[in-house]
């Protein structure tokens, strides 16, 4: 088969086959006019086949390549692969710094203890936070975050009094922080712990109070640019029994709010101005007594109304707060006298015993009878025989009823305490009574020396007395009576 050489004449011809060269298009046109059998006999060389045969082969025999020439190619291919992998794989993200969770505990003020208390109460702490601290934070960053959490100014923190310990385990030893060197040691130690065990508990006193107000333009600001708030010192105040009683009183007032409103509307302040224009007064028409409706009596009345035991017109008369001894005694122009108690019924008279019957006349006795009687009575061995015979001339007397004992006078009420001029304030000051209990004593109308019971009843509980607080009041009152009888107080 001979190759056909095509010579470009330079004449421009129109290409009727878009996307193919002019020569290829001419060949396609010629081949289209030939039959299938002719095409099978002849092989038509295209210009592309002619050009491919005219170029030398670039592939070399693998056996002719030396080891020296093959090694660089392999190395180059390996280097190219590494470069390609480096360009395709993204760089790993930087490792995040360790984070610690900080909890803050600030001790509360200890309440003042009385002379009888031997054991100091357990210290209480107020929690703050938590906040997050990074291992990359500096000591200055730590103080700034601490001030934002409290909140306070950073310069008001007592840095030398900060102590810390690990939250896990719970029995970790608490150690002083010691400013920046101790802070770095804390971060190093906590960084070695596992995730979930990097909690830190700080114990520190309350920040220092400002001696004077800081003007807004001189106040430090936090990271967000907002002014630093003042620390709330009220939450660190000591909470004693008075605070607990106060909270109970608030809860009780909320529960009996409706009943209290009804009583205050029914008995407004100054309803009896002739007695006291500044008090609520209740008048009992049955007894003619007036009562001061102070906070304690209104509380007892509200409690009884809440339990459906009484209404707004009738107080709980069974309560000691509405006893006759608690009435208003000094009423100008009004005689409130306790009605006399009804006389006790006279004891039934004992029937008089029936008179003894007259003895029967003695029969006439002979001398021999008298002699025999004397022998039987006084003889040496006649004592036993005399007992066998009834006495002569005797009539058995009837059994008389024992005369009743003389009527005992009705026991008088216990004698009152010796008159004295000791007030409730003097009583509380002399015997070191708590101020809260002293206020409650005034509300219930207590007078030093009154009869008291060691157990607290419901009325005293509503008045605000605690169980052991009332027992101390009772013991103190007994001691006062003894001191009064010994002449310690002037009459």
LUMVO-187103 format. One record per residue (C-alpha): x, y, z negated; residue number from 0. Coordinates in steps of 0.05 Angstrom, whole numbers, always signed. Example, Ala and Ser with C-alpha at 12.3 -4.5 7.8 and 13.67 -1.06 7.14 Angstrom:
2
+246,-90,-156,0
+273,-21,-143,1
END
This chain:
491
+0,+0,+0,0
+29,+67,+20,1
+21,+130,-20,2
-15,+187,+13,3
+16,+255,+7,4
-30,+313,+4,5
-5,+379,+28,6
-40,+442,+6,7
-50,+484,+67,8
-63,+545,+27,9
-133,+553,+55,10
-184,+564,+2,11
-241,+514,+5,12
-304,+514,-35,13
-306,+463,-92,14
-372,+427,-92,15
-356,+386,-154,16
-354,+430,-216,17
-308,+406,-271,18
-263,+368,-222,19
-204,+390,-179,20
-214,+404,-105,21
-173,+342,-83,22
-211,+296,-130,23
-275,+322,-102,24
-253,+308,-30,25
-234,+237,-48,26
-301,+226,-81,27
-336,+250,-19,28
-296,+202,+26,29
-307,+143,-21,30
-381,+156,-22,31
-384,+142,+52,32
-349,+75,+50,33
-382,+9,+37,34
-370,-34,-23,35
-333,-87,+16,36
-286,-36,+46,37
-270,-8,-23,38
-254,-78,-48,39
-203,-88,+9,40
-169,-22,+1,41
-143,+11,-62,42
-147,+85,-59,43
-91,+120,-95,44
-111,+183,-129,45
-63,+241,-139,46
-64,+227,-214,47
-38,+156,-203,48
+15,+181,-156,49
+41,+231,-207,50
+40,+180,-264,51
+83,+131,-224,52
+132,+185,-203,53
+149,+203,-277,54
+199,+158,-317,55
+173,+118,-376,56
+185,+151,-444,57
+176,+87,-485,58
+241,+53,-502,59
+254,-18,-517,60
+253,-31,-592,61
+311,-80,-585,62
+356,-26,-555,63
+347,+20,-615,64
+401,+17,-666,65
+390,+16,-741,66
+425,+82,-747,67
+378,+117,-698,68
+315,+83,-728,69
+328,+104,-800,70
+324,+179,-790,71
+258,+171,-754,72
+229,+132,-812,73
+256,+182,-862,74
+228,+239,-822,75
+160,+205,-818,76
+161,+195,-893,77
+179,+267,-905,78
+124,+289,-859,79
+74,+246,-897,80
+94,+276,-964,81
+88,+345,-937,82
+19,+330,-910,83
-4,+301,-977,84
+22,+361,-1015,85
-16,+408,-971,86
-82,+369,-977,87
-84,+354,-1054,88
-106,+414,-1098,89
-65,+435,-1158,90
-92,+407,-1225,91
-125,+461,-1270,92
-85,+486,-1329,93
-98,+450,-1395,94
-146,+489,-1442,95
-118,+510,-1510,96
-141,+473,-1572,97
-200,+504,-1610,98
-213,+503,-1685,99
-279,+516,-1721,100
-271,+562,-1780,101
-320,+563,-1839,102
-317,+618,-1892,103
-338,+612,-1966,104
-340,+672,-2012,105
-353,+660,-2087,106
-411,+696,-2120,107
-406,+736,-2184,108
-414,+694,-2247,109
-474,+713,-2291,110
-461,+738,-2361,111
-465,+681,-2412,112
-493,+687,-2482,113
-456,+671,-2545,114
-489,+603,-2551,115
-467,+579,-2482,116
-405,+535,-2487,117
-400,+510,-2415,118
-390,+560,-2359,119
-439,+550,-2301,120
-413,+518,-2238,121
-387,+571,-2188,122
-431,+586,-2129,123
-407,+606,-2060,124
-439,+642,-2002,125
-424,+613,-1932,126
-407,+656,-1872,127
-393,+639,-1799,128
-371,+595,-1768,129
-328,+623,-1712,130
-280,+592,-1662,131
-205,+602,-1665,132
-158,+582,-1608,133
-89,+553,-1619,134
-61,+608,-1575,135
-91,+664,-1619,136
-43,+706,-1658,137
-50,+723,-1732,138
-77,+791,-1713,139
-130,+758,-1670,140
-148,+713,-1729,141
-158,+773,-1776,142
-200,+809,-1723,143
-247,+749,-1713,144
-251,+741,-1789,145
-272,+814,-1797,146
-324,+808,-1743,147
-356,+747,-1776,148
-363,+776,-1846,149
-371,+834,-1820,150
-322,+886,-1847,151
-261,+926,-1828,152
-198,+885,-1818,153
-159,+927,-1868,154
-210,+911,-1923,155
-195,+836,-1922,156
-152,+811,-1980,157
-103,+774,-1935,158
-59,+750,-1993,159
-118,+716,-2027,160
-142,+674,-1969,161
-140,+598,-1980,162
-154,+543,-1931,163
-164,+468,-1927,164
-184,+418,-1873,165
-258,+401,-1870,166
-242,+327,-1858,167
-228,+292,-1904,168
-270,+325,-1958,169
-217,+315,-2012,170
-166,+355,-1974,171
-122,+399,-2017,172
-134,+473,-2014,173
-71,+515,-2002,174
-58,+590,-1996,175
-54,+617,-1926,176
+4,+664,-1938,177
-7,+712,-1881,178
+28,+699,-1814,179
+77,+644,-1834,180
+22,+604,-1867,181
-24,+617,-1808,182
+27,+588,-1760,183
+35,+527,-1805,184
-40,+518,-1808,185
-47,+520,-1732,186
+10,+470,-1723,187
-19,+422,-1774,188
-90,+425,-1746,189
-65,+418,-1674,190
-39,+349,-1691,191
-108,+325,-1712,192
-157,+289,-1667,193
-215,+322,-1632,194
-274,+329,-1680,195
-228,+335,-1741,196
-204,+406,-1729,197
-252,+441,-1776,198
-222,+491,-1826,199
-254,+518,-1889,200
-230,+586,-1914,201
-242,+609,-1986,202
-232,+683,-1997,203
-259,+739,-2041,204
-307,+791,-2016,205
-274,+847,-1976,206
-255,+910,-2012,207
-309,+963,-2018,208
-298,+1030,-1986,209
-286,+1086,-2036,210
-318,+1136,-1988,211
-360,+1135,-1926,212
-321,+1128,-1861,213
-340,+1177,-1806,214
-364,+1143,-1742,215
-306,+1167,-1699,216
-255,+1140,-1750,217
-288,+1071,-1756,218
-252,+1013,-1724,219
-290,+976,-1670,220
-291,+904,-1651,221
-274,+872,-1585,222
-342,+888,-1555,223
-334,+961,-1573,224
-391,+962,-1623,225
-382,+994,-1691,226
-365,+944,-1746,227
-423,+934,-1795,228
-415,+939,-1870,229
-409,+877,-1912,230
-472,+860,-1952,231
-449,+855,-2024,232
-519,+843,-2051,233
-516,+770,-2030,234
-458,+759,-2078,235
-494,+785,-2139,236
-503,+736,-2197,237
-569,+700,-2200,238
-591,+682,-2270,239
-657,+657,-2301,240
-687,+726,-2291,241
-679,+720,-2215,242
-710,+651,-2215,243
-769,+676,-2256,244
-776,+735,-2210,245
-780,+689,-2150,246
-832,+647,-2185,247
-872,+710,-2201,248
-869,+731,-2128,249
-894,+663,-2105,250
-950,+664,-2157,251
-971,+734,-2136,252
-976,+712,-2064,253
-1019,+651,-2082,254
-1067,+694,-2124,255
-1068,+756,-2080,256
-1143,+755,-2067,257
-1161,+745,-2140,258
-1115,+801,-2161,259
-1147,+849,-2112,260
-1216,+833,-2140,261
-1194,+845,-2211,262
-1159,+910,-2195,263
-1221,+935,-2159,264
-1267,+914,-2216,265
-1222,+943,-2270,266
-1186,+1004,-2242,267
-1134,+1043,-2280,268
-1165,+1093,-2328,269
-1234,+1059,-2332,270
-1233,+1075,-2407,271
-1198,+1143,-2411,272
-1217,+1152,-2484,273
-1172,+1092,-2500,274
-1116,+1101,-2450,275
-1122,+1135,-2382,276
-1062,+1098,-2355,277
-1085,+1026,-2367,278
-1136,+977,-2342,279
-1183,+959,-2399,280
-1231,+900,-2405,281
-1289,+904,-2455,282
-1321,+841,-2482,283
-1393,+858,-2497,284
-1403,+796,-2540,285
-1348,+811,-2589,286
-1339,+886,-2578,287
-1264,+877,-2566,288
-1222,+915,-2516,289
-1162,+884,-2481,290
-1105,+915,-2443,291
-1103,+882,-2374,292
-1028,+882,-2366,293
-990,+840,-2316,294
-991,+778,-2360,295
-1066,+779,-2374,296
-1083,+793,-2302,297
-1038,+735,-2281,298
-1073,+688,-2329,299
-1141,+712,-2306,300
-1121,+704,-2232,301
-1097,+634,-2245,302
-1162,+615,-2278,303
-1202,+645,-2220,304
-1159,+608,-2169,305
-1176,+543,-2205,306
-1250,+560,-2205,307
-1252,+561,-2281,308
-1280,+632,-2288,309
-1300,+693,-2248,310
-1285,+767,-2244,311
-1334,+784,-2300,312
-1311,+733,-2352,313
-1238,+723,-2371,314
-1210,+656,-2395,315
-1230,+666,-2468,316
-1196,+601,-2487,317
-1129,+631,-2471,318
-1089,+662,-2527,319
-1081,+724,-2485,320
-1155,+740,-2499,321
-1154,+719,-2571,322
-1180,+767,-2624,323
-1110,+781,-2648,324
-1091,+807,-2578,325
-1145,+860,-2576,326
-1131,+934,-2577,327
-1134,+951,-2651,328
-1126,+1027,-2651,329
-1187,+1053,-2614,330
-1206,+1126,-2628,331
-1279,+1133,-2646,332
-1294,+1058,-2638,333
-1298,+1008,-2694,334
-1278,+941,-2668,335
-1287,+896,-2727,336
-1280,+822,-2724,337
-1348,+792,-2742,338
-1346,+754,-2807,339
-1344,+679,-2801,340
-1410,+645,-2820,341
-1409,+618,-2891,342
-1392,+545,-2899,343
-1452,+502,-2918,344
-1454,+485,-2992,345
-1436,+412,-3008,346
-1494,+367,-3025,347
-1505,+361,-3100,348
-1489,+294,-3132,349
-1551,+263,-3166,350
-1546,+263,-3242,351
-1539,+194,-3272,352
-1600,+163,-3305,353
-1601,+167,-3381,354
-1581,+105,-3417,355
-1638,+66,-3448,356
-1645,+70,-3523,357
-1615,+10,-3559,358
-1664,-40,-3587,359
-1671,-42,-3663,360
-1624,-91,-3695,361
-1656,-151,-3728,362
-1648,-162,-3803,363
-1585,-203,-3818,364
-1574,-246,-3879,365
-1510,-247,-3920,366
-1489,-314,-3891,367
-1494,-286,-3821,368
-1450,-227,-3838,369
-1399,-272,-3870,370
-1396,-318,-3811,371
-1388,-259,-3764,372
-1330,-233,-3805,373
-1295,-300,-3804,374
-1304,-308,-3729,375
-1278,-238,-3716,376
-1220,-230,-3764,377
-1202,-303,-3780,378
-1133,-329,-3766,379
-1153,-368,-3705,380
-1221,-340,-3695,381
-1201,-290,-3642,382
-1213,-341,-3588,383
-1278,-364,-3618,384
-1305,-293,-3623,385
-1295,-283,-3550,386
-1343,-341,-3537,387
-1401,-308,-3572,388
-1435,-243,-3552,389
-1431,-185,-3600,390
-1489,-179,-3647,391
-1536,-120,-3644,392
-1505,-90,-3580,393
-1540,-71,-3516,394
-1497,-67,-3453,395
-1493,+6,-3431,396
-1511,+19,-3359,397
-1454,+36,-3311,398
-1453,+111,-3303,399
-1432,+144,-3237,400
-1365,+180,-3240,401
-1378,+254,-3245,402
-1361,+291,-3181,403
-1296,+330,-3180,404
-1302,+404,-3187,405
-1313,+438,-3119,406
-1247,+459,-3088,407
-1244,+530,-3063,408
-1240,+536,-2988,409
-1167,+541,-2967,410
-1149,+612,-2949,411
-1114,+627,-2884,412
-1039,+627,-2887,413
-1013,+689,-2920,414
-989,+741,-2870,415
-917,+757,-2862,416
-889,+810,-2908,417
-904,+878,-2880,418
-846,+907,-2842,419
-829,+960,-2791,420
-785,+918,-2746,421
-804,+930,-2673,422
-796,+881,-2616,423
-736,+920,-2590,424
-701,+916,-2658,425
-719,+842,-2662,426
-688,+828,-2594,427
-626,+869,-2608,428
-615,+839,-2677,429
-620,+767,-2653,430
-591,+776,-2582,431
-654,+759,-2544,432
-650,+763,-2468,433
-677,+826,-2437,434
-725,+788,-2393,435
-755,+750,-2453,436
-759,+816,-2491,437
-803,+846,-2436,438
-847,+784,-2436,439
-855,+789,-2512,440
-881,+860,-2505,441
-929,+839,-2451,442
-961,+785,-2493,443
-967,+831,-2553,444
-916,+794,-2596,445
-899,+823,-2665,446
-839,+796,-2702,447
-862,+746,-2753,448
-925,+723,-2716,449
-944,+650,-2720,450
-912,+614,-2661,451
-908,+542,-2638,452
-844,+509,-2612,453
-878,+483,-2549,454
-894,+528,-2490,455
-966,+526,-2465,456
-993,+546,-2398,457
-1005,+619,-2418,458
-934,+628,-2439,459
-911,+596,-2374,460
-953,+645,-2334,461
-923,+701,-2374,462
-854,+682,-2349,463
-824,+644,-2408,464
-781,+584,-2391,465
-785,+520,-2432,466
-720,+528,-2469,467
-726,+604,-2470,468
-790,+599,-2510,469
-760,+549,-2558,470
-704,+598,-2572,471
-756,+652,-2585,472
-792,+607,-2634,473
-728,+589,-2671,474
-708,+662,-2674,475
-777,+681,-2702,476
-770,+628,-2757,477
-702,+656,-2774,478
-730,+726,-2776,479
-783,+705,-2826,480
-729,+675,-2871,481
-687,+738,-2866,482
-747,+782,-2880,483
-764,+742,-2942,484
-692,+748,-2965,485
-697,+824,-2962,486
-653,+835,-2901,487
-702,+884,-2870,488
-734,+943,-2905,489
-809,+940,-2914,490
END
